[in-house]
Amino acid sequence: MECAVYDTYVAKKDGKIMHFDVVVEASTPHEKAIEFGKEYLSSVGQAGQKMTSEECQFCHIQEAPPFVEKSIKQKGYWIQKMEGCPN
C-alpha cells in the first residue's frame, strides 16, 4: 500500500512540542489526515490543541510496512510517534 506521510508538530497544553507523523492511504484527503491527527491528540489528553494544515504538512509518499498497512486498514491511519509524544 502506498501511503502519504504528514509531518506534524503540535504545541501541547504544557507548551512543549509533540512531533509525530500521520500516515494514511495515499489517496486520503489532507483534511482527513488532520482529523485523524486530532483523534490521536484526543487519545493522549491533548484535545483542543491547534492542528491545521500549518501544523500537519504533507511530507512524502512511501510504501507502508505491513504493521502500518494493517492499522490503516483497521482505523484509517497510523501515528508514527517521534518527539514529545506520550508512550
PDB file with SEQRES, HELIX, SHEET and CRYST1 records, atoms N, CA, C and O in Angstrom:
SEQRES   1 A   87  MET GLU CYS ALA VAL TYR ASP THR TYR VAL ALA LYS LYS          
SEQRES   2 A   87  ASP GLY LYS ILE MET HIS PHE ASP VAL VAL VAL GLU ALA          
SEQRES   3 A   87  SER THR PRO HIS GLU LYS ALA ILE GLU PHE GLY LYS GLU          
SEQRES   4 A   87  TYR LEU SER SER VAL GLY GLN ALA GLY GLN LYS MET THR          
SEQRES   5 A   87  SER GLU GLU CYS GLN PHE CYS HIS ILE GLN GLU ALA PRO          
SEQRES   6 A   87  PRO PHE VAL GLU LYS SER ILE LYS GLN LYS GLY TYR TRP          
SEQRES   7 A   87  ILE GLN LYS MET GLU GLY CYS PRO ASN                          
HELIX    1 AA1 HIS A   30  SER A   43  1                                  14    
HELIX    2 AA2 PRO A   66  LYS A   75  1                                  10    
SHEET    1 AA1 4 CYS A  56  GLU A  63  0                                        
SHEET    2 AA1 4 GLU A   2  ALA A  11 -1                                        
SHEET    3 AA1 4 ILE A  17  GLU A  25 -1                                        
SHEET    4 AA1 4 TRP A  78  GLU A  83 -1                                        
CRYST1    1.000    1.000    1.000  90.00  90.00  90.00 P 1           1          
ATOM      1  N   MET A   1       0.849  -1.191   0.000  1.00  0.00           N  
ATOM      2  CA  MET A   1       0.000   0.000   0.000  1.00  0.00           C  
ATOM      3  C   MET A   1       0.887   1.244   0.000  1.00  0.00           C  
ATOM      4  O   MET A   1       1.822   1.361   0.792  1.00  0.00           O  
ATOM      5  N   GLU A   2       0.573   2.163  -0.901  1.00  0.00           N  
ATOM      6  CA  GLU A   2       1.262   3.443  -0.887  1.00  0.00           C  
ATOM      7  C   GLU A   2       0.582   4.324   0.144  1.00  0.00           C  
ATOM      8  O   GLU A   2      -0.646   4.388   0.203  1.00  0.00           O  
ATOM      9  N   CYS A   3       1.372   4.997   0.948  1.00  0.00           N  
ATOM     10  CA  CYS A   3       0.805   5.854   1.980  1.00  0.00           C  
ATOM     11  C   CYS A   3       1.419   7.247   1.913  1.00  0.00           C  
ATOM     12  O   CYS A   3       2.558   7.431   1.483  1.00  0.00           O  
ATOM     13  N   ALA A   4       0.630   8.213   2.349  1.00  0.00           N  
ATOM     14  CA  ALA A   4       1.072   9.599   2.448  1.00  0.00           C  
ATOM     15  C   ALA A   4       1.477   9.853   3.899  1.00  0.00           C  
ATOM     16  O   ALA A   4       0.795   9.429   4.832  1.00  0.00           O  
ATOM     17  N   VAL A   5       2.590  10.547   4.068  1.00  0.00           N  
ATOM     18  CA  VAL A   5       3.115  10.865   5.395  1.00  0.00           C  
ATOM     19  C   VAL A   5       2.988  12.371   5.606  1.00  0.00           C  
ATOM     20  O   VAL A   5       3.469  13.170   4.803  1.00  0.00           O  
ATOM     21  N   TYR A   6       2.328  12.740   6.707  1.00  0.00           N  
ATOM     22  CA  TYR A   6       2.154  14.144   7.069  1.00  0.00           C  
ATOM     23  C   TYR A   6       2.984  14.432   8.318  1.00  0.00           C  
ATOM     24  O   TYR A   6       2.716  13.891   9.391  1.00  0.00           O  
ATOM     25  N   ASP A   7       3.982  15.281   8.168  1.00  0.00           N  
ATOM     26  CA  ASP A   7       4.871  15.667   9.250  1.00  0.00           C  
ATOM     27  C   ASP A   7       4.126  16.673  10.128  1.00  0.00           C  
ATOM     28  O   ASP A   7       3.648  17.697   9.639  1.00  0.00           O  
ATOM     29  N   THR A   8       4.030  16.379  11.419  1.00  0.00           N  
ATOM     30  CA  THR A   8       3.147  17.138  12.301  1.00  0.00           C  
ATOM     31  C   THR A   8       3.866  17.603  13.561  1.00  0.00           C  
ATOM     32  O   THR A   8       4.544  16.826  14.233  1.00  0.00           O  
ATOM     33  N   TYR A   9       3.706  18.881  13.863  1.00  0.00           N  
ATOM     34  CA  TYR A   9       4.245  19.493  15.085  1.00  0.00           C  
ATOM     35  C   TYR A   9       3.101  20.226  15.766  1.00  0.00           C  
ATOM     36  O   TYR A   9       2.532  21.159  15.198  1.00  0.00           O  
ATOM     37  N   VAL A  10       2.757  19.806  16.990  1.00  0.00           N  
ATOM     38  CA  VAL A  10       1.644  20.405  17.714  1.00  0.00           C  
ATOM     39  C   VAL A  10       2.137  20.848  19.091  1.00  0.00           C  
ATOM     40  O   VAL A  10       2.855  20.114  19.770  1.00  0.00           O  
ATOM     41  N   ALA A  11       1.739  22.065  19.494  1.00  0.00           N  
ATOM     42  CA  ALA A  11       2.053  22.549  20.839  1.00  0.00           C  
ATOM     43  C   ALA A  11       1.122  21.856  21.832  1.00  0.00           C  
ATOM     44  O   ALA A  11      -0.100  21.900  21.689  1.00  0.00           O  
ATOM     45  N   LYS A  12       1.719  21.214  22.842  1.00  0.00           N  
ATOM     46  CA  LYS A  12       0.926  20.558  23.881  1.00  0.00           C  
ATOM     47  C   LYS A  12       0.395  21.599  24.865  1.00  0.00           C  
ATOM     48  O   LYS A  12       0.779  22.768  24.811  1.00  0.00           O  
ATOM     49  N   LYS A  13      -0.478  21.173  25.753  1.00  0.00           N  
ATOM     50  CA  LYS A  13      -1.069  22.068  26.750  1.00  0.00           C  
ATOM     51  C   LYS A  13      -0.016  22.666  27.681  1.00  0.00           C  
ATOM     52  O   LYS A  13      -0.219  23.746  28.236  1.00  0.00           O  
ATOM     53  N   ASP A  14       1.116  21.960  27.853  1.00  0.00           N  
ATOM     54  CA  ASP A  14       2.182  22.487  28.712  1.00  0.00           C  
ATOM     55  C   ASP A  14       3.174  23.357  27.934  1.00  0.00           C  
ATOM     56  O   ASP A  14       4.181  23.803  28.483  1.00  0.00           O  
ATOM     57  N   GLY A  15       2.875  23.595  26.637  1.00  0.00           N  
ATOM     58  CA  GLY A  15       3.724  24.449  25.821  1.00  0.00           C  
ATOM     59  C   GLY A  15       4.834  23.719  25.076  1.00  0.00           C  
ATOM     60  O   GLY A  15       5.447  24.284  24.170  1.00  0.00           O  
ATOM     61  N   LYS A  16       5.098  22.467  25.449  1.00  0.00           N  
ATOM     62  CA  LYS A  16       6.113  21.690  24.746  1.00  0.00           C  
ATOM     63  C   LYS A  16       5.556  21.217  23.412  1.00  0.00           C  
ATOM     64  O   LYS A  16       4.345  21.234  23.190  1.00  0.00           O  
ATOM     65  N   ILE A  17       6.447  20.799  22.530  1.00  0.00           N  
ATOM     66  CA  ILE A  17       6.041  20.398  21.184  1.00  0.00           C  
ATOM     67  C   ILE A  17       5.988  18.878  21.059  1.00  0.00           C  
ATOM     68  O   ILE A  17       6.886  18.169  21.514  1.00  0.00           O  
ATOM     69  N   MET A  18       4.922  18.398  20.435  1.00  0.00           N  
ATOM     70  CA  MET A  18       4.810  16.991  20.044  1.00  0.00           C  
ATOM     71  C   MET A  18       5.121  16.910  18.562  1.00  0.00           C  
ATOM     72  O   MET A  18       4.564  17.664  17.765  1.00  0.00           O  
ATOM     73  N   HIS A  19       6.006  16.000  18.188  1.00  0.00           N  
ATOM     74  CA  HIS A  19       6.330  15.776  16.777  1.00  0.00           C  
ATOM     75  C   HIS A  19       5.938  14.347  16.444  1.00  0.00           C  
ATOM     76  O   HIS A  19       6.413  13.400  17.071  1.00  0.00           O  
ATOM     77  N   PHE A  20       5.069  14.199  15.455  1.00  0.00           N  
ATOM     78  CA  PHE A  20       4.641  12.870  15.018  1.00  0.00           C  
ATOM     79  C   PHE A  20       4.234  12.943  13.553  1.00  0.00           C  
ATOM     80  O   PHE A  20       3.977  14.021  13.018  1.00  0.00           O  
ATOM     81  N   ASP A  21       4.180  11.785  12.920  1.00  0.00           N  
ATOM     82  CA  ASP A  21       3.686  11.695  11.546  1.00  0.00           C  
ATOM     83  C   ASP A  21       2.301  11.065  11.564  1.00  0.00           C  
ATOM     84  O   ASP A  21       2.053  10.100  12.286  1.00  0.00           O  
ATOM     85  N   VAL A  22       1.415  11.618  10.769  1.00  0.00           N  
ATOM     86  CA  VAL A  22       0.123  10.998  10.493  1.00  0.00           C  
ATOM     87  C   VAL A  22       0.307  10.295   9.151  1.00  0.00           C  
ATOM     88  O   VAL A  22       0.612  10.933   8.144  1.00  0.00           O  
ATOM     89  N   VAL A  23       0.118   8.977   9.144  1.00  0.00           N  
ATOM     90  CA  VAL A  23       0.322   8.183   7.938  1.00  0.00           C  
ATOM     91  C   VAL A  23      -1.032   7.624   7.504  1.00  0.00           C  
ATOM     92  O   VAL A  23      -1.724   6.966   8.280  1.00  0.00           O  
ATOM     93  N   VAL A  24      -1.396   7.898   6.250  1.00  0.00           N  
ATOM     94  CA  VAL A  24      -2.696   7.493   5.717  1.00  0.00           C  
ATOM     95  C   VAL A  24      -2.512   6.896   4.325  1.00  0.00           C  
ATOM     96  O   VAL A  24      -1.452   7.047   3.718  1.00  0.00           O  
ATOM     97  N   GLU A  25      -3.540   6.219   3.820  1.00  0.00           N  
ATOM     98  CA  GLU A  25      -3.501   5.705   2.452  1.00  0.00           C  
ATOM     99  C   GLU A  25      -3.305   6.900   1.519  1.00  0.00           C  
ATOM    100  O   GLU A  25      -3.858   7.973   1.760  1.00  0.00           O  
ATOM    101  N   ALA A  26      -2.527   6.720   0.466  1.00  0.00           N  
ATOM    102  CA  ALA A  26      -2.084   7.838  -0.375  1.00  0.00           C  
ATOM    103  C   ALA A  26      -3.207   8.701  -0.939  1.00  0.00           C  
ATOM    104  O   ALA A  26      -3.003   9.896  -1.154  1.00  0.00           O  
ATOM    105  N   SER A  27      -4.381   8.133  -1.184  1.00  0.00           N  
ATOM    106  CA  SER A  27      -5.482   8.920  -1.771  1.00  0.00           C  
ATOM    107  C   SER A  27      -6.325   9.655  -0.724  1.00  0.00           C  
ATOM    108  O   SER A  27      -7.284  10.339  -1.080  1.00  0.00           O  
ATOM    109  N   THR A  28      -5.986   9.527   0.537  1.00  0.00           N  
ATOM    110  CA  THR A  28      -6.747  10.181   1.612  1.00  0.00           C  
ATOM    111  C   THR A  28      -6.561  11.698   1.541  1.00  0.00           C  
ATOM    112  O   THR A  28      -5.430  12.172   1.439  1.00  0.00           O  
ATOM    113  N   PRO A  29      -7.660  12.469   1.593  1.00  0.00           N  
ATOM    114  CA  PRO A  29      -7.532  13.928   1.562  1.00  0.00           C  
ATOM    115  C   PRO A  29      -6.763  14.460   2.783  1.00  0.00           C  
ATOM    116  O   PRO A  29      -6.814  13.878   3.867  1.00  0.00           O  
ATOM    117  N   HIS A  30      -6.060  15.565   2.585  1.00  0.00           N  
ATOM    118  CA  HIS A  30      -5.291  16.198   3.663  1.00  0.00           C  
ATOM    119  C   HIS A  30      -6.184  16.494   4.876  1.00  0.00           C  
ATOM    120  O   HIS A  30      -5.774  16.286   6.018  1.00  0.00           O  
ATOM    121  N   GLU A  31      -7.399  16.977   4.624  1.00  0.00           N  
ATOM    122  CA  GLU A  31      -8.322  17.310   5.709  1.00  0.00           C  
ATOM    123  C   GLU A  31      -8.601  16.099   6.599  1.00  0.00           C  
ATOM    124  O   GLU A  31      -8.744  16.233   7.814  1.00  0.00           O  
ATOM    125  N   LYS A  32      -8.676  14.918   5.983  1.00  0.00           N  
ATOM    126  CA  LYS A  32      -8.932  13.694   6.744  1.00  0.00           C  
ATOM    127  C   LYS A  32      -7.718  13.338   7.593  1.00  0.00           C  
ATOM    128  O   LYS A  32      -7.873  12.873   8.722  1.00  0.00           O  
ATOM    129  N   ALA A  33      -6.515  13.550   7.068  1.00  0.00           N  
ATOM    130  CA  ALA A  33      -5.299  13.310   7.849  1.00  0.00           C  
ATOM    131  C   ALA A  33      -5.276  14.210   9.081  1.00  0.00           C  
ATOM    132  O   ALA A  33      -4.861  13.784  10.159  1.00  0.00           O  
ATOM    133  N   ILE A  34      -5.721  15.450   8.920  1.00  0.00           N  
ATOM    134  CA  ILE A  34      -5.792  16.376  10.063  1.00  0.00           C  
ATOM    135  C   ILE A  34      -6.804  15.867  11.088  1.00  0.00           C  
ATOM    136  O   ILE A  34      -6.543  15.906  12.290  1.00  0.00           O  
ATOM    137  N   GLU A  35      -7.958  15.388  10.618  1.00  0.00           N  
ATOM    138  CA  GLU A  35      -8.965  14.819  11.538  1.00  0.00           C  
ATOM    139  C   GLU A  35      -8.372  13.646  12.323  1.00  0.00           C  
ATOM    140  O   GLU A  35      -8.581  13.536  13.531  1.00  0.00           O  
ATOM    141  N   PHE A  36      -7.635  12.775  11.637  1.00  0.00           N  
ATOM    142  CA  PHE A  36      -7.015  11.639  12.319  1.00  0.00           C  
ATOM    143  C   PHE A  36      -5.995  12.120  13.349  1.00  0.00           C  
ATOM    144  O   PHE A  36      -5.890  11.552  14.436  1.00  0.00           O  
ATOM    145  N   GLY A  37      -5.256  13.151  13.010  1.00  0.00           N  
ATOM    146  CA  GLY A  37      -4.298  13.717  13.961  1.00  0.00           C  
ATOM    147  C   GLY A  37      -4.995  14.258  15.201  1.00  0.00           C  
ATOM    148  O   GLY A  37      -4.505  14.090  16.318  1.00  0.00           O  
ATOM    149  N   LYS A  38      -6.131  14.904  15.006  1.00  0.00           N  
ATOM    150  CA  LYS A  38      -6.908  15.422  16.144  1.00  0.00           C  
ATOM    151  C   LYS A  38      -7.434  14.274  16.997  1.00  0.00           C  
ATOM    152  O   LYS A  38      -7.472  14.373  18.224  1.00  0.00           O  
ATOM    153  N   GLU A  39      -7.841  13.180  16.347  1.00  0.00           N  
ATOM    154  CA  GLU A  39      -8.303  11.994  17.069  1.00  0.00           C  
ATOM    155  C   GLU A  39      -7.170  11.455  17.953  1.00  0.00           C  
ATOM    156  O   GLU A  39      -7.386  11.113  19.115  1.00  0.00           O  
ATOM    157  N   TYR A  40      -5.974  11.387  17.387  1.00  0.00           N  
ATOM    158  CA  TYR A  40      -4.806  10.947  18.164  1.00  0.00           C  
ATOM    159  C   TYR A  40      -4.557  11.894  19.341  1.00  0.00           C  
ATOM    160  O   TYR A  40      -4.324  11.437  20.460  1.00  0.00           O  
ATOM    161  N   LEU A  41      -4.604  13.205  19.098  1.00  0.00           N  
ATOM    162  CA  LEU A  41      -4.383  14.169  20.178  1.00  0.00           C  
ATOM    163  C   LEU A  41      -5.386  13.948  21.313  1.00  0.00           C  
ATOM    164  O   LEU A  41      -5.016  13.980  22.487  1.00  0.00           O  
ATOM    165  N   SER A  42      -6.645  13.726  20.963  1.00  0.00           N  
ATOM    166  CA  SER A  42      -7.670  13.455  21.986  1.00  0.00           C  
ATOM    167  C   SER A  42      -7.326  12.215  22.793  1.00  0.00           C  
ATOM    168  O   SER A  42      -7.539  12.178  24.005  1.00  0.00           O  
ATOM    169  N   SER A  43      -6.792  11.195  22.118  1.00  0.00           N  
ATOM    170  CA  SER A  43      -6.499   9.922  22.783  1.00  0.00           C  
ATOM    171  C   SER A  43      -5.328  10.031  23.768  1.00  0.00           C  
ATOM    172  O   SER A  43      -5.152   9.165  24.626  1.00  0.00           O  
ATOM    173  N   VAL A  44      -4.530  11.096  23.640  1.00  0.00           N  
ATOM    174  CA  VAL A  44      -3.378  11.262  24.543  1.00  0.00           C  
ATOM    175  C   VAL A  44      -3.534  12.493  25.440  1.00  0.00           C  
ATOM    176  O   VAL A  44      -2.550  13.031  25.948  1.00  0.00           O  
ATOM    177  N   GLY A  45      -4.785  12.930  25.629  1.00  0.00           N  
ATOM    178  CA  GLY A  45      -5.054  14.023  26.562  1.00  0.00           C  
ATOM    179  C   GLY A  45      -4.705  15.408  26.049  1.00  0.00           C  
ATOM    180  O   GLY A  45      -4.496  16.330  26.837  1.00  0.00           O  
ATOM    181  N   GLN A  46      -4.640  15.560  24.725  1.00  0.00           N  
ATOM    182  CA  GLN A  46      -4.284  16.859  24.149  1.00  0.00           C  
ATOM    183  C   GLN A  46      -5.398  17.407  23.249  1.00  0.00           C  
ATOM    184  O   GLN A  46      -5.133  18.154  22.308  1.00  0.00           O  
ATOM    185  N   ALA A  47      -6.632  17.033  23.544  1.00  0.00           N  
ATOM    186  CA  ALA A  47      -7.770  17.512  22.747  1.00  0.00           C  
ATOM    187  C   ALA A  47      -7.824  19.030  22.777  1.00  0.00           C  
ATOM    188  O   ALA A  47      -7.530  19.655  23.796  1.00  0.00           O  
ATOM    189  N   GLY A  48      -8.204  19.613  21.647  1.00  0.00           N  
ATOM    190  CA  GLY A  48      -8.382  21.056  21.575  1.00  0.00           C  
ATOM    191  C   GLY A  48      -7.131  21.824  21.182  1.00  0.00           C  
ATOM    192  O   GLY A  48      -7.187  23.037  20.980  1.00  0.00           O  
ATOM    193  N   GLN A  49      -6.002  21.133  21.070  1.00  0.00           N  
ATOM    194  CA  GLN A  49      -4.783  21.822  20.653  1.00  0.00           C  
ATOM    195  C   GLN A  49      -4.876  22.146  19.167  1.00  0.00           C  
ATOM    196  O   GLN A  49      -5.486  21.403  18.398  1.00  0.00           O  
ATOM    197  N   LYS A  50      -4.267  23.261  18.769  1.00  0.00           N  
ATOM    198  CA  LYS A  50      -4.348  23.712  17.379  1.00  0.00           C  
ATOM    199  C   LYS A  50      -3.673  22.707  16.456  1.00  0.00           C  
ATOM    200  O   LYS A  50      -2.502  22.366  16.621  1.00  0.00           O  
ATOM    201  N   MET A  51      -4.450  22.243  15.475  1.00  0.00           N  
ATOM    202  CA  MET A  51      -3.906  21.355  14.461  1.00  0.00           C  
ATOM    203  C   MET A  51      -4.600  21.661  13.143  1.00  0.00           C  
ATOM    204  O   MET A  51      -5.756  21.296  12.926  1.00  0.00           O  
ATOM    205  N   THR A  52      -3.866  22.340  12.269  1.00  0.00           N  
ATOM    206  CA  THR A  52      -4.368  22.729  10.958  1.00  0.00           C  
ATOM    207  C   THR A  52      -3.349  22.271   9.917  1.00  0.00           C  
ATOM    208  O   THR A  52      -2.406  21.547  10.238  1.00  0.00           O  
ATOM    209  N   SER A  53      -3.543  22.697   8.671  1.00  0.00           N  
ATOM    210  CA  SER A  53      -2.569  22.360   7.635  1.00  0.00           C  
ATOM    211  C   SER A  53      -1.220  23.028   7.905  1.00  0.00           C  
ATOM    212  O   SER A  53      -0.210  22.659   7.305  1.00  0.00           O  
ATOM    213  N   GLU A  54      -1.204  24.000   8.797  1.00  0.00           N  
ATOM    214  CA  GLU A  54       0.060  24.633   9.193  1.00  0.00           C  
ATOM    215  C   GLU A  54       0.875  23.699  10.091  1.00  0.00           C  
ATOM    216  O   GLU A  54       2.096  23.623   9.954  1.00  0.00           O  
ATOM    217  N   GLU A  55       0.219  22.994  11.001  1.00  0.00           N  
ATOM    218  CA  GLU A  55       0.894  22.069  11.916  1.00  0.00           C  
ATOM    219  C   GLU A  55       1.125  20.694  11.284  1.00  0.00           C  
ATOM    220  O   GLU A  55       2.055  19.981  11.662  1.00  0.00           O  
ATOM    221  N   CYS A  56       0.290  20.331  10.337  1.00  0.00           N  
ATOM    222  CA  CYS A  56       0.302  18.996   9.730  1.00  0.00           C  
ATOM    223  C   CYS A  56       0.503  19.147   8.232  1.00  0.00           C  
ATOM    224  O   CYS A  56      -0.445  19.414   7.494  1.00  0.00           O  
ATOM    225  N   GLN A  57       1.754  18.974   7.782  1.00  0.00           N  
ATOM    226  CA  GLN A  57       2.088  19.240   6.386  1.00  0.00           C  
ATOM    227  C   GLN A  57       2.489  17.964   5.659  1.00  0.00           C  
ATOM    228  O   GLN A  57       3.186  17.108   6.204  1.00  0.00           O  
ATOM    229  N   PHE A  58       2.032  17.857   4.414  1.00  0.00           N  
ATOM    230  CA  PHE A  58       2.411  16.712   3.590  1.00  0.00           C  
ATOM    231  C   PHE A  58       3.928  16.656   3.472  1.00  0.00           C  
ATOM    232  O   PHE A  58       4.581  17.673   3.239  1.00  0.00           O  
ATOM    233  N   CYS A  59       4.483  15.454   3.636  1.00  0.00           N  
ATOM    234  CA  CYS A  59       5.928  15.265   3.552  1.00  0.00           C  
ATOM    235  C   CYS A  59       6.300  14.434   2.332  1.00  0.00           C  
ATOM    236  O   CYS A  59       7.048  14.900   1.473  1.00  0.00           O  
ATOM    237  N   HIS A  60       5.782  13.197   2.245  1.00  0.00           N  
ATOM    238  CA  HIS A  60       6.147  12.333   1.129  1.00  0.00           C  
ATOM    239  C   HIS A  60       5.205  11.134   1.033  1.00  0.00           C  
ATOM    240  O   HIS A  60       4.365  10.902   1.903  1.00  0.00           O  
ATOM    241  N   ILE A  61       5.376  10.381  -0.058  1.00  0.00           N  
ATOM    242  CA  ILE A  61       4.648   9.123  -0.284  1.00  0.00           C  
ATOM    243  C   ILE A  61       5.663   7.993  -0.134  1.00  0.00           C  
ATOM    244  O   ILE A  61       6.795   8.100  -0.605  1.00  0.00           O  
ATOM    245  N   GLN A  62       5.251   6.913   0.524  1.00  0.00           N  
ATOM    246  CA  GLN A  62       6.130   5.755   0.654  1.00  0.00           C  
ATOM    247  C   GLN A  62       5.302   4.489   0.716  1.00  0.00           C  
ATOM    248  O   GLN A  62       4.084   4.541   0.885  1.00  0.00           O  
ATOM    249  N   GLU A  63       5.965   3.354   0.578  1.00  0.00           N  
ATOM    250  CA  GLU A  63       5.313   2.055   0.729  1.00  0.00           C  
ATOM    251  C   GLU A  63       5.137   1.794   2.223  1.00  0.00           C  
ATOM    252  O   GLU A  63       6.081   1.954   2.997  1.00  0.00           O  
ATOM    253  N   ALA A  64       3.946   1.398   2.627  1.00  0.00           N  
ATOM    254  CA  ALA A  64       3.676   1.149   4.043  1.00  0.00           C  
ATOM    255  C   ALA A  64       4.197  -0.225   4.454  1.00  0.00           C  
ATOM    256  O   ALA A  64       3.942  -1.213   3.765  1.00  0.00           O  
ATOM    257  N   PRO A  65       4.931  -0.300   5.580  1.00  0.00           N  
ATOM    258  CA  PRO A  65       5.286  -1.617   6.107  1.00  0.00           C  
ATOM    259  C   PRO A  65       4.006  -2.348   6.547  1.00  0.00           C  
ATOM    260  O   PRO A  65       2.982  -1.704   6.775  1.00  0.00           O  
ATOM    261  N   PRO A  66       4.052  -3.669   6.668  1.00  0.00           N  
ATOM    262  CA  PRO A  66       2.832  -4.437   6.987  1.00  0.00           C  
ATOM    263  C   PRO A  66       2.085  -3.967   8.240  1.00  0.00           C  
ATOM    264  O   PRO A  66       0.855  -3.926   8.221  1.00  0.00           O  
ATOM    265  N   PHE A  67       2.773  -3.615   9.320  1.00  0.00           N  
ATOM    266  CA  PHE A  67       2.067  -3.209  10.540  1.00  0.00           C  
ATOM    267  C   PHE A  67       1.369  -1.857  10.359  1.00  0.00           C  
ATOM    268  O   PHE A  67       0.327  -1.616  10.969  1.00  0.00           O  
ATOM    269  N   VAL A  68       1.929  -0.981   9.535  1.00  0.00           N  
ATOM    270  CA  VAL A  68       1.292   0.309   9.248  1.00  0.00           C  
ATOM    271  C   VAL A  68       0.071   0.089   8.351  1.00  0.00           C  
ATOM    272  O   VAL A  68      -0.990   0.669   8.583  1.00  0.00           O  
ATOM    273  N   GLU A  69       0.228  -0.746   7.337  1.00  0.00           N  
ATOM    274  CA  GLU A  69      -0.885  -1.059   6.442  1.00  0.00           C  
ATOM    275  C   GLU A  69      -2.053  -1.659   7.231  1.00  0.00           C  
ATOM    276  O   GLU A  69      -3.208  -1.315   6.983  1.00  0.00           O  
ATOM    277  N   LYS A  70      -1.761  -2.540   8.166  1.00  0.00           N  
ATOM    278  CA  LYS A  70      -2.815  -3.158   8.989  1.00  0.00           C  
ATOM    279  C   LYS A  70      -3.579  -2.095   9.772  1.00  0.00           C  
ATOM    280  O   LYS A  70      -4.809  -2.127   9.818  1.00  0.00           O  
ATOM    281  N   SER A  71      -2.864  -1.153  10.390  1.00  0.00           N  
ATOM    282  CA  SER A  71      -3.509  -0.087  11.152  1.00  0.00           C  
ATOM    283  C   SER A  71      -4.359   0.797  10.244  1.00  0.00           C  
ATOM    284  O   SER A  71      -5.477   1.166  10.604  1.00  0.00           O  
ATOM    285  N   ILE A  72      -3.833   1.138   9.065  1.00  0.00           N  
ATOM    286  CA  ILE A  72      -4.579   1.980   8.136  1.00  0.00           C  
ATOM    287  C   ILE A  72      -5.856   1.272   7.694  1.00  0.00           C  
ATOM    288  O   ILE A  72      -6.905   1.908   7.585  1.00  0.00           O  
ATOM    289  N   LYS A  73      -5.786  -0.023   7.439  1.00  0.00           N  
ATOM    290  CA  LYS A  73      -6.990  -0.774   7.039  1.00  0.00           C  
ATOM    291  C   LYS A  73      -7.993  -0.857   8.182  1.00  0.00           C  
ATOM    292  O   LYS A  73      -9.199  -0.861   7.937  1.00  0.00           O  
ATOM    293  N   GLN A  74      -7.519  -0.923   9.435  1.00  0.00           N  
ATOM    294  CA  GLN A  74      -8.419  -1.053  10.583  1.00  0.00           C  
ATOM    295  C   GLN A  74      -9.045   0.268  11.001  1.00  0.00           C  
ATOM    296  O   GLN A  74     -10.252   0.335  11.232  1.00  0.00           O  
ATOM    297  N   LYS A  75      -8.227   1.336  11.102  1.00  0.00           N  
ATOM    298  CA  LYS A  75      -8.772   2.588  11.624  1.00  0.00           C  
ATOM    299  C   LYS A  75      -8.543   3.806  10.742  1.00  0.00           C  
ATOM    300  O   LYS A  75      -8.937   4.915  11.103  1.00  0.00           O  
ATOM    301  N   GLY A  76      -7.910   3.611   9.585  1.00  0.00           N  
ATOM    302  CA  GLY A  76      -7.746   4.701   8.644  1.00  0.00           C  
ATOM    303  C   GLY A  76      -6.406   5.412   8.693  1.00  0.00           C  
ATOM    304  O   GLY A  76      -6.074   6.179   7.789  1.00  0.00           O  
ATOM    305  N   TYR A  77      -5.632   5.162   9.744  1.00  0.00           N  
ATOM    306  CA  TYR A  77      -4.360   5.870   9.875  1.00  0.00           C  
ATOM    307  C   TYR A  77      -3.399   5.137  10.803  1.00  0.00           C  
ATOM    308  O   TYR A  77      -3.767   4.181  11.486  1.00  0.00           O  
ATOM    309  N   TRP A  78      -2.165   5.611  10.805  1.00  0.00           N  
ATOM    310  CA  TRP A  78      -1.113   5.162  11.717  1.00  0.00           C  
ATOM    311  C   TRP A  78      -0.416   6.417  12.221  1.00  0.00           C  
ATOM    312  O   TRP A  78      -0.168   7.340  11.445  1.00  0.00           O  
ATOM    313  N   ILE A  79      -0.100   6.463  13.497  1.00  0.00           N  
ATOM    314  CA  ILE A  79       0.676   7.574  14.054  1.00  0.00           C  
ATOM    315  C   ILE A  79       2.082   7.068  14.329  1.00  0.00           C  
ATOM    316  O   ILE A  79       2.280   6.111  15.077  1.00  0.00           O  
ATOM    317  N   GLN A  80       3.049   7.722  13.713  1.00  0.00           N  
ATOM    318  CA  GLN A  80       4.459   7.437  13.998  1.00  0.00           C  
ATOM    319  C   GLN A  80       4.927   8.487  15.002  1.00  0.00           C  
ATOM    320  O   GLN A  80       5.174   9.639  14.646  1.00  0.00           O  
ATOM    321  N   LYS A  81       5.043   8.069  16.267  1.00  0.00           N  
ATOM    322  CA  LYS A  81       5.455   8.990  17.327  1.00  0.00           C  
ATOM    323  C   LYS A  81       6.941   9.300  17.183  1.00  0.00           C  
ATOM    324  O   LYS A  81       7.748   8.418  16.892  1.00  0.00           O  
ATOM    325  N   MET A  82       7.285  10.565  17.391  1.00  0.00           N  
ATOM    326  CA  MET A  82       8.685  10.960  17.327  1.00  0.00           C  
ATOM    327  C   MET A  82       9.080  11.640  18.634  1.00  0.00           C  
ATOM    328  O   MET A  82       9.437  10.964  19.598  1.00  0.00           O  
ATOM    329  N   GLU A  83       9.020  12.957  18.676  1.00  0.00           N  
ATOM    330  CA  GLU A  83       9.486  13.669  19.866  1.00  0.00           C  
ATOM    331  C   GLU A  83       8.304  14.219  20.669  1.00  0.00           C  
ATOM    332  O   GLU A  83       7.335  14.724  20.102  1.00  0.00           O  
ATOM    333  N   GLY A  84       8.401  14.112  22.005  1.00  0.00           N  
ATOM    334  CA  GLY A  84       7.422  14.732  22.886  1.00  0.00           C  
ATOM    335  C   GLY A  84       6.087  14.027  22.961  1.00  0.00           C  
ATOM    336  O   GLY A  84       5.140  14.570  23.532  1.00  0.00           O  
ATOM    337  N   CYS A  85       5.982  12.823  22.397  1.00  0.00           N  
ATOM    338  CA  CYS A  85       4.715  12.082  22.420  1.00  0.00           C  
ATOM    339  C   CYS A  85       4.670  11.171  23.641  1.00  0.00           C  
ATOM    340  O   CYS A  85       5.675  10.556  23.997  1.00  0.00           O  
ATOM    341  N   PRO A  86       3.505  11.084  24.283  1.00  0.00           N  
ATOM    342  CA  PRO A  86       3.381  10.148  25.392  1.00  0.00           C  
ATOM    343  C   PRO A  86       3.512   8.703  24.915  1.00  0.00           C  
ATOM    344  O   PRO A  86       3.205   8.394  23.763  1.00  0.00           O  
ATOM    345  N   ASN A  87       3.960   7.837  25.789  1.00  0.00           N  
ATOM    346  CA  ASN A  87       4.133   6.421  25.406  1.00  0.00           C  
ATOM    347  C   ASN A  87       2.835   5.738  25.304  1.00  0.00           C  
ATOM    348  O   ASN A  87       2.787   4.547  24.995  1.00  0.00           O  
TER     349      ASN A  87                                                      
END                                                                             
